[in-house]
Amino acid sequence: MATTAESLWEDQSAFDYDYEMLRTTGVILAVVMFVSGILIALSKKFKCSKSSNSSPVEQPQPPKTEVPAQSV
């Protein structure tokens, strides 16, 4: 029984992480996400300022109904 457990753990002990590649990939992803976040924030800021200078957003008006004149 001990030989089966040893053979299972032997495969996992041979596994080794490539920390340099993991660190490089993490830094690249962090930079890409940071720059894209800045671009998204700036694009929304400029969009809002452009739309606020133009006509205000039109909201749907309720339908107008004519009220008949009241006779006394």
All heavy atoms as TSV, in Angstrom:
chain	resi	resn	atom	element	x	y	z
A	1	MET	N	N	0.819	-1.195	0.000
A	1	MET	CA	C	0.000	0.000	0.000
A	1	MET	C	C	0.862	1.258	0.000
A	1	MET	O	O	0.494	2.251	-0.603
A	1	MET	CB	C	-0.911	-0.038	1.231
A	1	MET	CG	C	-1.805	1.133	1.336
A	1	MET	SD	S	-3.462	0.546	1.189
A	1	MET	CE	C	-4.321	2.033	1.361
A	2	ALA	N	N	1.987	1.236	0.638
A	2	ALA	CA	C	2.866	2.401	0.697
A	2	ALA	C	C	3.463	2.702	-0.671
A	2	ALA	O	O	3.717	3.850	-0.991
A	2	ALA	CB	C	3.977	2.164	1.720
A	3	THR	N	N	3.648	1.685	-1.481
A	3	THR	CA	C	4.235	1.921	-2.805
A	3	THR	C	C	3.278	2.686	-3.708
A	3	THR	O	O	3.702	3.497	-4.508
A	3	THR	CB	C	4.624	0.588	-3.463
A	3	THR	OG1	O	3.474	-0.233	-3.537
A	3	THR	CG2	C	5.733	-0.098	-2.696
A	4	THR	N	N	1.976	2.454	-3.569
A	4	THR	CA	C	1.011	3.185	-4.396
A	4	THR	C	C	0.968	4.652	-3.992
A	4	THR	O	O	0.919	5.517	-4.860
A	4	THR	CB	C	-0.406	2.597	-4.244
A	4	THR	OG1	O	-0.399	1.447	-3.441
A	4	THR	CG2	C	-1.026	2.318	-5.547
A	5	ALA	N	N	0.996	4.950	-2.727
A	5	ALA	CA	C	0.969	6.343	-2.271
A	5	ALA	C	C	2.256	7.051	-2.681
A	5	ALA	O	O	2.230	8.225	-3.071
A	5	ALA	CB	C	0.793	6.403	-0.760
A	6	GLU	N	N	3.366	6.368	-2.601
A	6	GLU	CA	C	4.633	6.981	-2.992
A	6	GLU	C	C	4.654	7.287	-4.489
A	6	GLU	O	O	5.161	8.324	-4.903
A	6	GLU	CB	C	5.804	6.066	-2.626
A	6	GLU	CG	C	6.079	6.000	-1.143
A	6	GLU	CD	C	7.172	4.998	-0.812
A	6	GLU	OE1	O	7.748	4.428	-1.758
A	6	GLU	OE2	O	7.423	4.800	0.373
A	7	SER	N	N	4.092	6.399	-5.284
A	7	SER	CA	C	4.101	6.624	-6.732
A	7	SER	C	C	3.200	7.802	-7.110
A	7	SER	O	O	3.489	8.524	-8.053
A	7	SER	CB	C	3.677	5.365	-7.480
A	7	SER	OG	O	2.332	5.068	-7.183
A	8	LEU	N	N	2.114	8.028	-6.361
A	8	LEU	CA	C	1.245	9.174	-6.638
A	8	LEU	C	C	1.944	10.480	-6.307
A	8	LEU	O	O	1.852	11.454	-7.037
A	8	LEU	CB	C	-0.047	9.066	-5.833
A	8	LEU	CG	C	-1.023	7.974	-6.282
A	8	LEU	CD1	C	-2.195	7.892	-5.320
A	8	LEU	CD2	C	-1.494	8.248	-7.687
A	9	TRP	N	N	2.670	10.525	-5.198
A	9	TRP	CA	C	3.337	11.763	-4.784
A	9	TRP	C	C	4.608	12.019	-5.583
A	9	TRP	O	O	5.076	13.137	-5.659
A	9	TRP	CB	C	3.655	11.727	-3.290
A	9	TRP	CG	C	2.415	11.715	-2.452
A	9	TRP	CD1	C	1.939	10.690	-1.721
A	9	TRP	CD2	C	1.480	12.779	-2.301
A	9	TRP	NE1	N	0.756	11.036	-1.113
A	9	TRP	CE2	C	0.451	12.322	-1.458
A	9	TRP	CE3	C	1.396	14.081	-2.798
A	9	TRP	CZ2	C	-0.620	13.099	-1.095
A	9	TRP	CZ3	C	0.321	14.855	-2.420
A	9	TRP	CH2	C	-0.676	14.372	-1.590
A	10	GLU	N	N	5.165	10.982	-6.183
A	10	GLU	CA	C	6.377	11.148	-6.969
A	10	GLU	C	C	6.132	12.055	-8.176
A	10	GLU	O	O	6.939	12.905	-8.493
A	10	GLU	CB	C	6.854	9.775	-7.457
A	10	GLU	CG	C	8.275	9.482	-7.107
A	10	GLU	CD	C	8.648	8.098	-7.559
A	10	GLU	OE1	O	8.928	7.937	-8.755
A	10	GLU	OE2	O	8.624	7.195	-6.721
A	11	ASP	N	N	5.000	11.904	-8.836
A	11	ASP	CA	C	4.689	12.715	-10.017
A	11	ASP	C	C	4.545	14.186	-9.652
A	11	ASP	O	O	4.957	15.056	-10.404
A	11	ASP	CB	C	3.412	12.217	-10.674
A	11	ASP	CG	C	3.557	10.813	-11.228
A	11	ASP	OD1	O	4.692	10.415	-11.538
A	11	ASP	OD2	O	2.521	10.140	-11.342
A	12	GLN	N	N	3.934	14.471	-8.503
A	12	GLN	CA	C	3.717	15.863	-8.106
A	12	GLN	C	C	5.003	16.525	-7.637
A	12	GLN	O	O	5.170	17.721	-7.788
A	12	GLN	CB	C	2.652	15.942	-7.023
A	12	GLN	CG	C	1.280	15.608	-7.564
A	12	GLN	CD	C	0.213	15.735	-6.498
A	12	GLN	OE1	O	0.519	15.998	-5.341
A	12	GLN	NE2	N	-1.034	15.527	-6.886
A	13	SER	N	N	5.924	15.773	-7.054
A	13	SER	CA	C	7.160	16.373	-6.577
A	13	SER	C	C	8.059	16.760	-7.756
A	13	SER	O	O	8.921	17.618	-7.619
A	13	SER	CB	C	7.896	15.430	-5.637
A	13	SER	OG	O	8.306	14.279	-6.345
A	14	ALA	N	N	7.877	16.126	-8.896
A	14	ALA	CA	C	8.684	16.458	-10.065
A	14	ALA	C	C	8.199	17.744	-10.733
A	14	ALA	O	O	8.923	18.337	-11.517
A	14	ALA	CB	C	8.628	15.314	-11.074
A	15	PHE	N	N	6.996	18.179	-10.405
A	15	PHE	CA	C	6.441	19.396	-11.015
A	15	PHE	C	C	7.118	20.619	-10.417
A	15	PHE	O	O	7.282	20.736	-9.216
A	15	PHE	CB	C	4.928	19.463	-10.770
A	15	PHE	CG	C	4.276	20.617	-11.452
A	15	PHE	CD1	C	4.036	20.586	-12.810
A	15	PHE	CD2	C	3.913	21.748	-10.740
A	15	PHE	CE1	C	3.438	21.652	-13.452
A	15	PHE	CE2	C	3.322	22.812	-11.371
A	15	PHE	CZ	C	3.079	22.761	-12.734
A	16	ASP	N	N	7.506	21.556	-11.257
A	16	ASP	CA	C	8.191	22.763	-10.798
A	16	ASP	C	C	7.634	23.964	-11.556
A	16	ASP	O	O	7.454	23.907	-12.772
A	16	ASP	CB	C	9.699	22.636	-11.048
A	16	ASP	CG	C	10.476	23.705	-10.325
A	16	ASP	OD1	O	9.965	24.263	-9.332
A	16	ASP	OD2	O	11.608	23.992	-10.761
A	17	TYR	N	N	7.349	25.052	-10.838
A	17	TYR	CA	C	6.833	26.265	-11.462
A	17	TYR	C	C	7.960	27.038	-12.135
A	17	TYR	O	O	9.084	27.068	-11.663
A	17	TYR	CB	C	6.190	27.184	-10.414
A	17	TYR	CG	C	4.840	26.718	-9.945
A	17	TYR	CD1	C	4.689	26.144	-8.693
A	17	TYR	CD2	C	3.727	26.876	-10.745
A	17	TYR	CE1	C	3.448	25.733	-8.250
A	17	TYR	CE2	C	2.476	26.468	-10.314
A	17	TYR	CZ	C	2.349	25.897	-9.063
A	17	TYR	OH	O	1.134	25.489	-8.640
A	18	ASP	N	N	7.610	27.714	-13.214
A	18	ASP	CA	C	8.539	28.625	-13.872
A	18	ASP	C	C	8.191	30.024	-13.358
A	18	ASP	O	O	7.354	30.724	-13.924
A	18	ASP	CB	C	8.387	28.533	-15.392
A	18	ASP	CG	C	9.402	29.366	-16.134
A	18	ASP	OD1	O	10.300	29.926	-15.474
A	18	ASP	OD2	O	9.295	29.462	-17.366
A	19	TYR	N	N	8.802	30.407	-12.245
A	19	TYR	CA	C	8.437	31.649	-11.572
A	19	TYR	C	C	8.762	32.884	-12.398
A	19	TYR	O	O	8.047	33.884	-12.321
A	19	TYR	CB	C	9.137	31.732	-10.202
A	19	TYR	CG	C	8.558	30.759	-9.205
A	19	TYR	CD1	C	9.255	29.626	-8.835
A	19	TYR	CD2	C	7.304	30.992	-8.645
A	19	TYR	CE1	C	8.716	28.735	-7.925
A	19	TYR	CE2	C	6.755	30.109	-7.738
A	19	TYR	CZ	C	7.475	28.972	-7.379
A	19	TYR	OH	O	6.944	28.107	-6.498
A	20	GLU	N	N	9.802	32.841	-13.201
A	20	GLU	CA	C	10.159	34.003	-14.009
A	20	GLU	C	C	9.086	34.280	-15.059
A	20	GLU	O	O	8.646	35.413	-15.246
A	20	GLU	CB	C	11.506	33.774	-14.696
A	20	GLU	CG	C	11.989	34.987	-15.454
A	20	GLU	CD	C	13.361	34.769	-16.072
A	20	GLU	OE1	O	14.058	33.823	-15.661
A	20	GLU	OE2	O	13.698	35.536	-16.978
A	21	MET	N	N	8.605	33.237	-15.712
A	21	MET	CA	C	7.552	33.406	-16.718
A	21	MET	C	C	6.239	33.828	-16.049
A	21	MET	O	O	5.513	34.670	-16.587
A	21	MET	CB	C	7.355	32.108	-17.494
A	21	MET	CG	C	6.359	32.205	-18.608
A	21	MET	SD	S	6.266	30.629	-19.455
A	21	MET	CE	C	5.723	31.140	-21.031
A	22	LEU	N	N	5.951	33.273	-14.886
A	22	LEU	CA	C	4.736	33.632	-14.155
A	22	LEU	C	C	4.772	35.102	-13.749
A	22	LEU	O	O	3.784	35.823	-13.906
A	22	LEU	CB	C	4.601	32.732	-12.923
A	22	LEU	CG	C	3.331	32.859	-12.106
A	22	LEU	CD1	C	2.135	32.419	-12.940
A	22	LEU	CD2	C	3.437	32.004	-10.858
A	23	ARG	N	N	5.908	35.567	-13.274
A	23	ARG	CA	C	6.056	36.958	-12.865
A	23	ARG	C	C	5.960	37.890	-14.071
A	23	ARG	O	O	5.287	38.920	-14.026
A	23	ARG	CB	C	7.393	37.153	-12.165
A	23	ARG	CG	C	7.563	38.556	-11.619
A	23	ARG	CD	C	8.886	38.718	-10.927
A	23	ARG	NE	N	8.982	37.783	-9.818
A	23	ARG	CZ	C	10.121	37.322	-9.319
A	23	ARG	NH1	N	11.266	37.697	-9.845
A	23	ARG	NH2	N	10.126	36.490	-8.307
A	24	THR	N	N	6.606	37.532	-15.165
A	24	THR	CA	C	6.569	38.356	-16.381
A	24	THR	C	C	5.150	38.461	-16.921
A	24	THR	O	O	4.683	39.547	-17.287
A	24	THR	CB	C	7.497	37.762	-17.457
A	24	THR	OG1	O	8.806	37.612	-16.912
A	24	THR	CG2	C	7.546	38.646	-18.679
A	25	THR	N	N	4.451	37.338	-16.969
A	25	THR	CA	C	3.065	37.338	-17.448
A	25	THR	C	C	2.177	38.186	-16.546
A	25	THR	O	O	1.329	38.939	-17.036
A	25	THR	CB	C	2.529	35.899	-17.514
A	25	THR	OG1	O	3.416	35.109	-18.303
A	25	THR	CG2	C	1.137	35.857	-18.111
A	26	GLY	N	N	2.382	38.100	-15.245
A	26	GLY	CA	C	1.597	38.905	-14.304
A	26	GLY	C	C	1.821	40.385	-14.480
A	26	GLY	O	O	0.876	41.179	-14.452
A	27	VAL	N	N	3.074	40.780	-14.682
A	27	VAL	CA	C	3.379	42.202	-14.870
A	27	VAL	C	C	2.778	42.704	-16.182
A	27	VAL	O	O	2.198	43.794	-16.227
A	27	VAL	CB	C	4.912	42.438	-14.832
A	27	VAL	CG1	C	5.260	43.837	-15.304
A	27	VAL	CG2	C	5.438	42.198	-13.436
A	28	ILE	N	N	2.871	41.917	-17.234
A	28	ILE	CA	C	2.305	42.319	-18.525
A	28	ILE	C	C	0.790	42.474	-18.428
A	28	ILE	O	O	0.213	43.457	-18.903
A	28	ILE	CB	C	2.701	41.315	-19.629
A	28	ILE	CG1	C	4.199	41.428	-19.922
A	28	ILE	CG2	C	1.892	41.548	-20.898
A	28	ILE	CD1	C	4.730	40.345	-20.833
A	29	LEU	N	N	0.131	41.508	-17.786
A	29	LEU	CA	C	-1.326	41.607	-17.624
A	29	LEU	C	C	-1.709	42.810	-16.769
A	29	LEU	O	O	-2.704	43.483	-17.052
A	29	LEU	CB	C	-1.877	40.322	-17.010
A	29	LEU	CG	C	-1.943	39.124	-17.946
A	29	LEU	CD1	C	-2.392	37.881	-17.176
A	29	LEU	CD2	C	-2.882	39.394	-19.091
A	30	ALA	N	N	-0.945	43.090	-15.729
A	30	ALA	CA	C	-1.242	44.239	-14.870
A	30	ALA	C	C	-1.121	45.542	-15.643
A	30	ALA	O	O	-1.972	46.429	-15.519
A	30	ALA	CB	C	-0.307	44.235	-13.663
A	31	VAL	N	N	-0.087	45.665	-16.473
A	31	VAL	CA	C	0.105	46.884	-17.259
A	31	VAL	C	C	-1.017	47.042	-18.281
A	31	VAL	O	O	-1.565	48.135	-18.452
A	31	VAL	CB	C	1.493	46.871	-17.948
A	31	VAL	CG1	C	1.597	47.964	-18.990
A	31	VAL	CG2	C	2.593	47.011	-16.915
A	32	VAL	N	N	-1.383	45.957	-18.944
A	32	VAL	CA	C	-2.454	46.018	-19.950
A	32	VAL	C	C	-3.773	46.418	-19.296
A	32	VAL	O	O	-4.502	47.287	-19.809
A	32	VAL	CB	C	-2.579	44.670	-20.696
A	32	VAL	CG1	C	-3.863	44.604	-21.506
A	32	VAL	CG2	C	-1.377	44.441	-21.582
A	33	MET	N	N	-4.099	45.817	-18.154
A	33	MET	CA	C	-5.355	46.155	-17.482
A	33	MET	C	C	-5.336	47.592	-16.952
A	33	MET	O	O	-6.348	48.291	-17.006
A	33	MET	CB	C	-5.640	45.169	-16.358
A	33	MET	CG	C	-6.063	43.815	-16.855
A	33	MET	SD	S	-6.671	42.717	-15.576
A	33	MET	CE	C	-5.151	42.309	-14.743
A	34	PHE	N	N	-4.191	48.042	-16.456
A	34	PHE	CA	C	-4.082	49.411	-15.951
A	34	PHE	C	C	-4.294	50.426	-17.073
A	34	PHE	O	O	-5.076	51.358	-16.935
A	34	PHE	CB	C	-2.706	49.611	-15.304
A	34	PHE	CG	C	-2.474	50.999	-14.799
A	34	PHE	CD1	C	-3.071	51.427	-13.626
A	34	PHE	CD2	C	-1.659	51.871	-15.497
A	34	PHE	CE1	C	-2.857	52.713	-13.158
A	34	PHE	CE2	C	-1.443	53.158	-15.035
A	34	PHE	CZ	C	-2.042	53.577	-13.858
A	35	VAL	N	N	-3.621	50.217	-18.195
A	35	VAL	CA	C	-3.741	51.145	-19.325
A	35	VAL	C	C	-5.154	51.114	-19.897
A	35	VAL	O	O	-5.732	52.162	-20.212
A	35	VAL	CB	C	-2.680	50.821	-20.404
A	35	VAL	CG1	C	-2.932	51.588	-21.691
A	35	VAL	CG2	C	-1.291	51.113	-19.872
A	36	SER	N	N	-5.750	49.937	-20.023
A	36	SER	CA	C	-7.118	49.870	-20.557
A	36	SER	C	C	-8.109	50.526	-19.598
A	36	SER	O	O	-9.067	51.157	-20.035
A	36	SER	CB	C	-7.515	48.424	-20.851
A	36	SER	OG	O	-7.540	47.667	-19.662
A	37	GLY	N	N	-7.884	50.409	-18.299
A	37	GLY	CA	C	-8.748	51.084	-17.325
A	37	GLY	C	C	-8.663	52.586	-17.433
A	37	GLY	O	O	-9.681	53.290	-17.370
A	38	ILE	N	N	-7.443	53.098	-17.611
A	38	ILE	CA	C	-7.266	54.542	-17.790
A	38	ILE	C	C	-7.955	55.007	-19.065
A	38	ILE	O	O	-8.649	56.028	-19.070
A	38	ILE	CB	C	-5.757	54.897	-17.835
A	38	ILE	CG1	C	-5.075	54.586	-16.514
A	38	ILE	CG2	C	-5.540	56.348	-18.233
A	38	ILE	CD1	C	-5.495	55.453	-15.358
A	39	LEU	N	N	-7.797	54.247	-20.149
A	39	LEU	CA	C	-8.432	54.631	-21.421
A	39	LEU	C	C	-9.953	54.611	-21.316
A	39	LEU	O	O	-10.628	55.498	-21.844
A	39	LEU	CB	C	-7.969	53.702	-22.543
A	39	LEU	CG	C	-6.505	53.870	-22.974
A	39	LEU	CD1	C	-6.138	52.809	-23.998
A	39	LEU	CD2	C	-6.281	55.258	-23.522
A	40	ILE	N	N	-10.500	53.624	-20.633
A	40	ILE	CA	C	-11.960	53.555	-20.466
A	40	ILE	C	C	-12.452	54.728	-19.635
A	40	ILE	O	O	-13.448	55.365	-19.965
A	40	ILE	CB	C	-12.361	52.211	-19.833
A	40	ILE	CG1	C	-12.151	51.081	-20.837
A	40	ILE	CG2	C	-13.801	52.237	-19.348
A	40	ILE	CD1	C	-12.313	49.701	-20.254
A	41	ALA	N	N	-11.745	55.035	-18.551
A	41	ALA	CA	C	-12.159	56.150	-17.694
A	41	ALA	C	C	-12.096	57.469	-18.450
A	41	ALA	O	O	-13.002	58.308	-18.337
A	41	ALA	CB	C	-11.275	56.201	-16.454
A	42	LEU	N	N	-11.042	57.674	-19.230
A	42	LEU	CA	C	-10.922	58.928	-19.975
A	42	LEU	C	C	-11.933	59.014	-21.104
A	42	LEU	O	O	-12.461	60.088	-21.378
A	42	LEU	CB	C	-9.505	59.072	-20.525
A	42	LEU	CG	C	-8.416	59.339	-19.483
A	42	LEU	CD1	C	-7.055	59.376	-20.145
A	42	LEU	CD2	C	-8.696	60.624	-18.735
A	43	SER	N	N	-12.227	57.901	-21.761
A	43	SER	CA	C	-13.180	57.942	-22.869
A	43	SER	C	C	-14.579	58.259	-22.362
A	43	SER	O	O	-15.316	59.004	-22.998
A	43	SER	CB	C	-13.178	56.625	-23.635
A	43	SER	OG	O	-13.743	55.596	-22.859
A	44	LYS	N	N	-14.960	57.732	-21.208
A	44	LYS	CA	C	-16.280	58.046	-20.657
A	44	LYS	C	C	-16.334	59.488	-20.185
A	44	LYS	O	O	-17.358	60.140	-20.300
A	44	LYS	CB	C	-16.613	57.093	-19.507
A	44	LYS	CG	C	-16.928	55.704	-19.986
A	44	LYS	CD	C	-17.407	54.823	-18.871
A	44	LYS	CE	C	-17.754	53.458	-19.416
A	44	LYS	NZ	N	-18.306	52.581	-18.419
A	45	LYS	N	N	-15.219	59.992	-19.668
A	45	LYS	CA	C	-15.192	61.381	-19.214
A	45	LYS	C	C	-15.392	62.317	-20.391
A	45	LYS	O	O	-16.170	63.265	-20.329
A	45	LYS	CB	C	-13.860	61.675	-18.527
A	45	LYS	CG	C	-13.739	63.084	-18.028
A	45	LYS	CD	C	-12.390	63.329	-17.377
A	45	LYS	CE	C	-12.272	64.780	-16.955
A	45	LYS	NZ	N	-10.955	65.083	-16.417
A	46	PHE	N	N	-14.698	62.055	-21.500
A	46	PHE	CA	C	-14.828	62.916	-22.665
A	46	PHE	C	C	-16.191	62.773	-23.316
A	46	PHE	O	O	-16.743	63.730	-23.813
A	46	PHE	CB	C	-13.722	62.636	-23.672
A	46	PHE	CG	C	-12.371	63.075	-23.195
A	46	PHE	CD1	C	-11.284	62.230	-23.256
A	46	PHE	CD2	C	-12.187	64.338	-22.672
A	46	PHE	CE1	C	-10.041	62.631	-22.816
A	46	PHE	CE2	C	-10.953	64.765	-22.217
A	46	PHE	CZ	C	-9.872	63.904	-22.293
A	47	LYS	N	N	-16.760	61.575	-23.303
A	47	LYS	CA	C	-18.093	61.383	-23.889
A	47	LYS	C	C	-19.123	62.181	-23.114
A	47	LYS	O	O	-19.969	62.831	-23.686
A	47	LYS	CB	C	-18.487	59.902	-23.848
A	47	LYS	CG	C	-18.154	59.156	-25.089
A	47	LYS	CD	C	-18.740	57.765	-25.018
A	47	LYS	CE	C	-18.313	56.950	-26.201
A	47	LYS	NZ	N	-18.747	55.581	-26.118
A	48	CYS	N	N	-19.060	62.141	-21.803
A	48	CYS	CA	C	-20.036	62.857	-20.983
A	48	CYS	C	C	-19.905	64.362	-21.180
A	48	CYS	O	O	-20.898	65.062	-21.253
A	48	CYS	CB	C	-19.861	62.506	-19.509
A	48	CYS	SG	S	-20.345	60.829	-19.116
A	49	SER	N	N	-18.685	64.866	-21.261
A	49	SER	CA	C	-18.519	66.305	-21.417
A	49	SER	C	C	-18.998	66.761	-22.793
A	49	SER	O	O	-19.541	67.843	-22.927
A	49	SER	CB	C	-17.058	66.705	-21.199
A	49	SER	OG	O	-16.253	66.143	-22.203
A	50	LYS	N	N	-18.824	65.954	-23.814
A	50	LYS	CA	C	-19.292	66.314	-25.146
A	50	LYS	C	C	-20.818	66.313	-25.202
A	50	LYS	O	O	-21.419	67.188	-25.778
A	50	LYS	CB	C	-18.745	65.348	-26.187
A	50	LYS	CG	C	-17.276	65.556	-26.486
A	50	LYS	CD	C	-16.810	64.579	-27.528
A	50	LYS	CE	C	-15.335	64.724	-27.804
A	50	LYS	NZ	N	-14.852	63.731	-28.748
A	51	SER	N	N	-21.446	65.319	-24.587
A	51	SER	CA	C	-22.896	65.236	-24.654
A	51	SER	C	C	-23.552	66.300	-23.778
A	51	SER	O	O	-24.648	66.744	-24.069
A	51	SER	CB	C	-23.372	63.839	-24.243
A	51	SER	OG	O	-23.063	63.612	-22.885
A	52	SER	N	N	-22.891	66.743	-22.711
A	52	SER	CA	C	-23.489	67.762	-21.860
A	52	SER	C	C	-23.449	69.136	-22.534
A	52	SER	O	O	-24.283	69.979	-22.259
A	52	SER	CB	C	-22.779	67.818	-20.503
A	52	SER	OG	O	-21.444	68.235	-20.683
A	53	ASN	N	N	-22.481	69.364	-23.417
A	53	ASN	CA	C	-22.409	70.630	-24.147
A	53	ASN	C	C	-23.492	70.718	-25.215
A	53	ASN	O	O	-23.927	71.793	-25.572
A	53	ASN	CB	C	-21.035	70.812	-24.792
A	53	ASN	CG	C	-19.964	71.044	-23.752
A	53	ASN	OD1	O	-20.266	71.432	-22.623
A	53	ASN	ND2	N	-18.716	70.793	-24.119
A	54	SER	N	N	-23.901	69.587	-25.733
A	54	SER	CA	C	-24.951	69.590	-26.748
A	54	SER	C	C	-26.314	69.635	-26.056
A	54	SER	O	O	-26.413	69.842	-24.859
A	54	SER	CB	C	-24.825	68.353	-27.638
A	54	SER	OG	O	-24.998	67.200	-26.859
A	55	SER	N	N	-27.365	69.441	-26.820
A	55	SER	CA	C	-28.710	69.522	-26.258
A	55	SER	C	C	-28.898	68.472	-25.163
A	55	SER	O	O	-28.327	67.398	-25.211
A	55	SER	CB	C	-29.745	69.314	-27.354
A	55	SER	OG	O	-29.621	68.003	-27.860
A	56	PRO	N	N	-29.708	68.801	-24.173
A	56	PRO	CA	C	-29.926	67.833	-23.095
A	56	PRO	C	C	-30.627	66.589	-23.622
A	56	PRO	O	O	-31.276	66.607	-24.664
A	56	PRO	CB	C	-30.805	68.595	-22.102
A	56	PRO	CG	C	-31.426	69.690	-22.881
A	56	PRO	CD	C	-30.464	70.020	-23.988
A	57	VAL	N	N	-30.492	65.544	-22.882
A	57	VAL	CA	C	-31.093	64.274	-23.291
A	57	VAL	C	C	-32.608	64.421	-23.257
A	57	VAL	O	O	-33.188	64.863	-22.270
A	57	VAL	CB	C	-30.649	63.147	-22.337
A	57	VAL	CG1	C	-31.311	61.842	-22.719
A	57	VAL	CG2	C	-29.146	63.027	-22.336
A	58	GLU	N	N	-33.227	64.077	-24.365
A	58	GLU	CA	C	-34.676	64.199	-24.446
A	58	GLU	C	C	-35.326	63.011	-23.770
A	58	GLU	O	O	-35.027	61.871	-24.083
A	58	GLU	CB	C	-35.117	64.280	-25.903
A	58	GLU	CG	C	-34.631	65.530	-26.603
A	58	GLU	CD	C	-35.129	65.591	-28.030
A	58	GLU	OE1	O	-36.135	64.923	-28.339
A	58	GLU	OE2	O	-34.509	66.299	-28.825
A	59	GLN	N	N	-36.202	63.309	-22.833
A	59	GLN	CA	C	-36.935	62.255	-22.161
A	59	GLN	C	C	-38.302	62.143	-22.820
A	59	GLN	O	O	-38.855	63.130	-23.297
A	59	GLN	CB	C	-37.092	62.577	-20.678
A	59	GLN	CG	C	-35.756	62.607	-19.960
A	59	GLN	CD	C	-35.919	62.952	-18.494
A	59	GLN	OE1	O	-37.013	63.275	-18.051
A	59	GLN	NE2	N	-34.838	62.891	-17.757
A	60	PRO	N	N	-38.837	60.938	-22.865
A	60	PRO	CA	C	-40.142	60.780	-23.515
A	60	PRO	C	C	-41.225	61.573	-22.781
A	60	PRO	O	O	-41.317	61.530	-21.563
A	60	PRO	CB	C	-40.407	59.272	-23.445
A	60	PRO	CG	C	-39.458	58.735	-22.427
A	60	PRO	CD	C	-38.316	59.693	-22.332
A	61	GLN	N	N	-41.971	62.336	-23.554
A	61	GLN	CA	C	-43.048	63.139	-22.990
A	61	GLN	C	C	-44.325	62.310	-22.934
A	61	GLN	O	O	-44.597	61.516	-23.834
A	61	GLN	CB	C	-43.283	64.377	-23.868
A	61	GLN	CG	C	-42.076	65.287	-23.986
A	61	GLN	CD	C	-41.817	66.023	-22.675
A	61	GLN	OE1	O	-42.724	66.267	-21.901
A	61	GLN	NE2	N	-40.557	66.360	-22.448
A	62	PRO	N	N	-45.137	62.489	-21.893
A	62	PRO	CA	C	-46.414	61.774	-21.858
A	62	PRO	C	C	-47.312	62.303	-22.977
A	62	PRO	O	O	-47.228	63.465	-23.357
A	62	PRO	CB	C	-46.994	62.109	-20.475
A	62	PRO	CG	C	-46.260	63.323	-20.028
A	62	PRO	CD	C	-44.935	63.308	-20.713
A	63	PRO	N	N	-48.153	61.445	-23.512
A	63	PRO	CA	C	-49.025	61.900	-24.605
A	63	PRO	C	C	-49.980	62.999	-24.120
A	63	PRO	O	O	-50.505	62.947	-23.025
A	63	PRO	CB	C	-49.797	60.644	-24.996
A	63	PRO	CG	C	-49.650	59.710	-23.860
A	63	PRO	CD	C	-48.390	60.072	-23.145
A	64	LYS	N	N	-50.121	64.013	-24.991
A	64	LYS	CA	C	-50.988	65.134	-24.627
A	64	LYS	C	C	-52.424	64.784	-25.024
A	64	LYS	O	O	-52.692	64.405	-26.142
A	64	LYS	CB	C	-50.548	66.400	-25.348
A	64	LYS	CG	C	-49.164	66.856	-24.910
A	64	LYS	CD	C	-48.769	68.126	-25.628
A	64	LYS	CE	C	-47.390	68.567	-25.176
A	64	LYS	NZ	N	-46.927	69.771	-25.854
A	65	THR	N	N	-53.318	64.952	-24.071
A	65	THR	CA	C	-54.735	64.717	-24.357
A	65	THR	C	C	-55.485	66.036	-24.220
A	65	THR	O	O	-55.188	66.847	-23.340
A	65	THR	CB	C	-55.333	63.687	-23.358
A	65	THR	OG1	O	-55.126	64.161	-22.025
A	65	THR	CG2	C	-54.665	62.337	-23.511
A	66	GLU	N	N	-56.404	66.221	-25.091
A	66	GLU	CA	C	-57.188	67.454	-25.050
A	66	GLU	C	C	-58.345	67.290	-24.073
A	66	GLU	O	O	-59.034	66.276	-24.075
A	66	GLU	CB	C	-57.713	67.804	-26.437
A	66	GLU	CG	C	-56.607	68.167	-27.398
A	66	GLU	CD	C	-57.161	68.658	-28.704
A	66	GLU	OE1	O	-58.332	69.126	-28.737
A	66	GLU	OE2	O	-56.431	68.590	-29.682
A	67	VAL	N	N	-58.499	68.322	-23.256
A	67	VAL	CA	C	-59.585	68.304	-22.277
A	67	VAL	C	C	-60.723	69.137	-22.853
A	67	VAL	O	O	-60.512	70.284	-23.236
A	67	VAL	CB	C	-59.114	68.904	-20.932
A	67	VAL	CG1	C	-60.246	68.896	-19.914
A	67	VAL	CG2	C	-57.918	68.139	-20.395
A	68	PRO	N	N	-61.927	68.565	-22.953
A	68	PRO	CA	C	-63.033	69.350	-23.518
A	68	PRO	C	C	-63.382	70.531	-22.608
A	68	PRO	O	O	-63.245	70.462	-21.381
A	68	PRO	CB	C	-64.192	68.347	-23.589
A	68	PRO	CG	C	-63.816	67.237	-22.696
A	68	PRO	CD	C	-62.336	67.244	-22.572
A	69	ALA	N	N	-63.792	71.618	-23.229
A	69	ALA	CA	C	-64.166	72.826	-22.463
A	69	ALA	C	C	-65.398	72.522	-21.619
A	69	ALA	O	O	-66.332	71.869	-22.079
A	69	ALA	CB	C	-64.439	73.966	-23.420
A	70	GLN	N	N	-65.367	73.025	-20.402
A	70	GLN	CA	C	-66.502	72.786	-19.513
A	70	GLN	C	C	-67.552	73.895	-19.679
A	70	GLN	O	O	-67.224	75.063	-19.774
A	70	GLN	CB	C	-66.032	72.744	-18.054
A	70	GLN	CG	C	-65.120	71.574	-17.780
A	70	GLN	CD	C	-64.668	71.536	-16.324
A	70	GLN	OE1	O	-64.993	72.417	-15.542
A	70	GLN	NE2	N	-63.923	70.513	-15.978
A	71	SER	N	N	-68.783	73.491	-19.749
A	71	SER	CA	C	-69.841	74.494	-19.857
A	71	SER	C	C	-70.471	74.690	-18.477
A	71	SER	O	O	-70.656	73.748	-17.730
A	71	SER	CB	C	-70.896	74.054	-20.845
A	71	SER	OG	O	-71.436	72.822	-20.457
A	72	VAL	N	N	-70.830	75.910	-18.185
A	72	VAL	CA	C	-71.388	76.222	-16.885
A	72	VAL	C	C	-72.876	76.239	-16.919
A	72	VAL	O	O	-73.603	76.503	-17.747
A	72	VAL	CB	C	-70.890	77.590	-16.391
A	72	VAL	CG1	C	-71.337	77.817	-14.966
A	72	VAL	CG2	C	-69.409	77.724	-16.558
